[in-house]
Structures are given as C-alpha cells and as structure tokens.
C-alpha cells in the first residue's frame, strides 16, 4: 500500500471521530445558533468522509475500521474532561469542546493541503475536489473560530462579572 493511502486512512479514522464529536456535542451545545452550525458542519463531515473513503478505495486500500473505532472512543472521552461530565453540561464544556472541534478541523485542513502537494503524482486524486474540500474546511474553521469567540466572551466574561464586588 502506498504511503498516501495510509495517510488517508489515518485521516479517515480522525474523520470518524470528528463526526461523532460534532454529533454528540453539537446536539448538546447550550447556544442554539452555535449548535445548529456545529450540526451543519457535522453533515459536511459525513460527506467529506464518504469522499475520502472513495479516494482510499481508488488506491486499493480500505476503511480502517479498528483505528476508526479507537479514535471514535477518544472523541467520546472529550465529554469527560475537566469542564463537565457525562450528565452535566456547562458553558465551559462548550468552550473546551469548540476548541477541540477547531483543532480537529485544522488537522483536516492540513490533510487536504498535504494531498494537494502530491495531487499531480497520483491519478486517484482530483485537484478540483481537494481544493473544494480545503475551502470548505477553511470555512468550517472560520465558523468555529467565531463561535469560540462568542462562547469565550460569554463564559469568561460572566465569571469576571460575578467575581467583582458590588457597589453599595
């Protein structure tokens, strides 16, 4: 198997985890507008993963089921982080999860960029499709960055307001 196929398999596993992360957390984000955006991005991730599966198969490889399962478990563990737990969701949880989502999308962007460096060397890769996927990833990252700003200012500023002494 070619290194490019192995590389895409790693991204396939990450995509499976990302889909789970965006789905599980997107439905639970406290801000309805941001939740809607995250769930929209999740649908785009599903389509992107299907495209990547097709590309991997064109290289004669397959979807790495075991690796995907392990990475999906990791996506669920994000919910156990210090900002919340399985049962209780806090605004701080949303902030940390949005950071994780931004990191995941940044990794995906790097993947499309890497494939574009070798697109002319591998017939199964399509430059136009990769450029479109890259642009979509950049738009997703911009959306998540804006959501992160909104949640950050709301969550972290509210803490500062609560700790200020009141004037009598």
Order of alpha helices (4+ residues) and beta strands (2+ residues): alpha-alpha-alpha-alpha-alpha
